[in-house]
Amino acid sequence: MLAAVMCPTDAQIVTNSTAGYIADSIREELDNRPYFSLYKDTYFAGGTVLGGTPTEYNSDVKFQISFQQRLTKSVLPGNTFLYLFYSQKAMWNVLEESLPFHDLNFNPGIGLSRYIILKNHLVGKVTMMVEHESNGRDGTASRSWNKISWAGEAYISPLLMAHAKFWIPIVDGKYNRDILKYMGISQAGFQARSLDDKWVLDATLVKRQGWNLNFNTIIQLGYRINHNSNQFIMLQYYNGYGESMLDYNQFHSRIRFGLLIRPHFFSDF
């Protein structure tokens, strides 16, 4: 989850073990990346409810900004990197009078990431992190929890990445004690790119608490605006609970259309 920006050289590192890449040179390439970079997807998208009549109360704009700051080179034990990261998500009721923000969610954290190099191939990454998420409100509208998380990514090819994450929750919010029933303790998914690098497809399933097959589903399709850009036209589908902290226990099924900004290789999740 705490990757540096993936650039075109990442695709070469994933597959190229015959052009002089060895484990040390791969680590050197990772060390030389920018310290400040994108983290999760950054997007701005508007949309409405599925399976119902759109109104000013169920139609909105959702946007997210996300970045990370690498604090070290790979000189820590186990060739790990230390990161600070931050994501912020907003639900904006642009059709209501005075255009109020319905909810703002803040997600800062710190973590250690280690890239996995096998037979001179970059094959994945594992991360352990401590993160906080809340909506910064008081009274009965306050929502808050903390997580000790473990995340993994497997670079199956330059066009496909599988990811998974699970966490130990520390629920400190007085008014969201049952949050695990709706936002769960694990998630998994994949990201794929087309051969011409024009299309990207992401799918993530968040497992809610319980033994039955109950998931929050996020599917995202993007079309790159031009070949040298990291900007995409995006279609996003959300189905389930926990889309925002304030409404974590309310079911939403929504489709949104907008602008997506992401790294040239794979983004985090």
C-alpha positions in Angstrom: 0.0 0.0 0.0 2.9 2.3 0.6 4.6 2.1 -2.8 6.6 4.9 -4.5 5.3 6.1 -7.8 5.5 3.3 -10.3 7.0 4.6 -13.5 7.8 2.9 -16.9 11.1 1.5 -15.6 9.0 -0.6 -13.1 7.6 -2.6 -16.0 11.2 -3.2 -17.2 12.3 -4.2 -13.7 9.4 -6.7 -13.3 10.3 -8.6 -16.4 13.9 -7.8 -17.4 16.4 -10.1 -15.8 18.6 -10.5 -18.9 19.5 -6.8 -19.5 21.9 -6.4 -16.6 19.4 -6.1 -13.7 20.5 -7.8 -10.6 19.1 -7.5 -7.1 21.5 -4.7 -6.1 20.8 -2.7 -9.2 17.1 -3.1 -8.7 17.4 -1.7 -5.2 19.5 1.2 -6.5 16.7 1.9 -9.0 14.1 1.9 -6.2 16.4 4.1 -4.0 16.6 6.7 -6.8 12.9 7.3 -7.1 11.3 10.6 -6.0 10.8 11.0 -2.2 7.4 12.6 -2.7 4.9 10.7 -4.9 1.4 9.6 -5.6 -0.1 6.9 -3.3 -3.6 5.8 -3.8 -5.7 7.0 -6.8 -6.5 10.7 -6.9 -9.8 11.4 -8.6 -12.8 13.8 -8.9 -16.0 12.2 -10.0 -19.7 12.9 -9.9 -22.6 10.5 -10.0 -25.8 9.2 -8.6 -27.7 6.2 -7.2 -28.3 3.0 -9.1 -31.7 1.3 -8.8 -33.5 4.5 -7.7 -34.6 7.9 -8.7 -31.7 10.5 -8.7 -32.3 13.4 -6.4 -30.2 16.2 -4.9 -29.8 14.0 -1.8 -28.5 10.8 -3.4 -26.4 12.5 -6.2 -23.0 14.0 -5.3 -19.4 14.5 -6.2 -16.8 12.3 -4.6 -13.1 13.1 -4.7 -9.9 11.8 -3.2 -6.4 13.2 -2.9 -3.6 10.9 -1.9 0.2 11.2 -1.6 3.2 9.8 0.3 6.6 10.9 1.5 9.5 8.4 1.6 11.6 9.1 4.6 14.6 6.8 4.0 16.6 4.9 1.4 16.7 1.2 1.7 19.2 1.2 4.5 16.9 0.0 7.2 16.9 -3.6 8.3 15.7 -6.0 5.5 16.1 -3.3 2.8 12.8 -1.6 3.9 11.6 1.9 3.2 9.9 4.1 5.8 6.9 6.1 4.5 4.5 8.8 5.7 1.3 8.7 3.7 -1.9 10.6 3.6 -5.3 10.3 1.9 -8.4 12.5 2.1 -11.8 11.6 0.7 -14.8 14.0 0.4 -18.5 13.5 -0.3 -19.8 16.8 -1.7 -23.5 17.5 -2.1 -23.2 19.9 -5.0 -26.9 19.8 -5.9 -28.1 21.0 -2.5 -28.5 24.6 -1.6 -25.1 26.2 -0.5 -23.2 23.1 -1.8 -22.4 21.5 1.6 -19.8 18.9 2.1 -21.6 15.8 3.5 -18.4 14.2 4.9 -14.7 14.5 4.9 -12.5 11.5 5.7 -8.9 11.8 6.8 -6.5 8.8 6.6 -2.9 9.5 7.7 -0.4 6.8 8.5 3.2 5.5 8.7 4.6 2.3 7.5 7.5 0.1 6.3 7.6 -1.3 2.8 9.9 -4.0 1.4 10.1 -4.8 -2.3 10.3 -8.5 -3.1 13.1 -9.4 -5.6 13.2 -13.1 -6.8 15.6 -14.4 -9.4 16.4 -10.8 -10.4 12.8 -10.0 -11.0 10.8 -7.4 -9.0 7.8 -9.6 -8.1 6.0 -7.8 -5.4 5.9 -5.7 -2.2 4.9 -6.2 1.4 4.0 -3.4 3.8 3.3 -3.1 7.5 1.7 0.1 8.6 -0.2 1.9 11.4 -3.0 4.1 10.1 -5.8 6.3 11.5 -9.1 7.1 9.8 -11.7 9.6 11.0 -14.0 12.3 9.8 -12.8 15.0 12.1 -16.3 15.7 13.6 -17.5 15.8 17.2 -20.7 14.7 18.9 -22.8 11.9 17.5 -21.4 12.6 14.0 -17.9 11.6 15.1 -16.4 8.5 13.4 -12.9 7.1 14.1 -10.8 4.0 14.1 -7.2 2.9 13.9 -5.6 -0.1 12.2 -2.4 -2.1 12.3 -2.3 -3.3 8.7 -0.4 -5.7 6.5 -0.6 -5.4 2.7 0.9 -7.3 -0.2 1.2 -6.8 -3.9 2.1 -9.4 -6.5 3.3 -8.1 -9.9 2.1 -11.0 -12.0 3.2 -9.2 -15.2 3.7 -5.5 -16.3 0.0 -5.6 -17.1 -1.5 -7.3 -14.0 -1.1 -6.8 -10.3 -3.0 -8.7 -7.5 -3.2 -7.2 -4.0 -4.5 -8.1 -0.6 -4.6 -6.4 2.8 -5.8 -7.3 6.3 -5.7 -5.4 9.5 -6.1 -5.5 13.3 -8.6 -2.8 14.1 -8.6 -0.6 17.2 -12.0 1.0 17.3 -11.9 4.1 19.4 -14.9 5.9 18.0 -17.8 6.0 20.5 -20.4 6.1 17.7 -19.0 3.5 15.4 -18.4 0.5 17.7 -19.9 -1.9 15.1 -17.8 -0.6 12.2 -16.3 -4.1 11.4 -19.8 -5.3 10.4 -19.7 -2.8 7.5 -16.0 -2.0 6.8 -14.5 -5.4 7.6 -11.0 -6.6 8.4 -9.6 -7.5 5.0 -9.7 -6.8 1.2 -8.4 -8.2 -2.0 -8.4 -7.3 -5.7 -6.5 -6.7 -8.9 -5.4 -4.0 -11.2 -4.9 -4.5 -15.0 -3.7 -2.5 -17.9 -4.3 -3.0 -21.6 -1.5 -3.9 -24.0 -1.6 -0.4 -25.5 -1.6 1.2 -22.0 -4.8 3.1 -22.8 -7.2 1.3 -20.4 -6.9 0.4 -16.8 -9.3 -1.8 -14.8 -9.4 -2.1 -11.0 -11.6 -4.3 -8.8 -11.5 -4.5 -5.0 -13.6 -6.6 -2.7 -13.7 -5.6 1.0 -14.9 -8.5 3.2 -17.3 -7.4 5.9 -17.4 -9.2 9.2 -19.0 -12.6 9.3 -18.6 -16.0 7.6 -21.1 -15.3 4.8 -20.1 -13.9 1.4 -20.7 -10.2 2.2 -18.5 -7.8 0.3 -18.2 -4.1 -0.5 -17.4 -3.9 -4.2 -15.4 -1.2 -5.9 -14.9 -1.4 -9.7 -13.1 1.3 -11.7 -12.5 1.6 -15.4 -10.2 4.3 -16.8 -9.2 5.5 -20.3 -5.9 7.4 -20.6 -6.4 10.9 -22.1 -3.1 10.7 -24.0 -0.1 8.4 -24.0 2.3 10.6 -22.0 -0.3 11.6 -19.4 -1.2 10.0 -16.0 -4.7 11.3 -16.3 -7.7 9.1 -17.2 -11.4 9.5 -17.9 -12.9 7.3 -15.1 -16.1 5.3 -14.5 -16.4 4.1 -10.9 -19.0 1.7 -9.4 -19.4 1.3 -5.6 -21.8 -1.2 -4.1 -21.9 -1.9 -0.3 -21.3 -0.1 3.0 -18.5 2.1 4.2 -18.2 4.5 1.3 -17.8 7.3 3.8 -17.2 7.3 7.5 -20.3 9.2 8.5 -22.5 6.8 6.6 -20.5 3.6 7.2 -23.6 1.6 8.2 -25.7 2.7 5.2 -25.9 0.8 2.0 -24.9 2.6 -1.2 -25.0 1.5 -4.8 -23.6 4.4 -7.0 -22.1 5.0 -10.3 -19.7 8.0 -10.9 -17.9 9.5 -13.9 -14.9 11.8 -13.7 -11.2 12.4 -13.8 -8.6 9.9 -12.4 -4.9 10.6 -11.8 -2.6 7.7 -11.1 1.0 6.4 -11.6 2.1 5.0 -15.0 2.4 1.5 -13.6 0.1 0.5 -10.7 -1.3 2.6 -7.9 -1.8 1.5 -4.3 -5.0 0.6 -2.7 
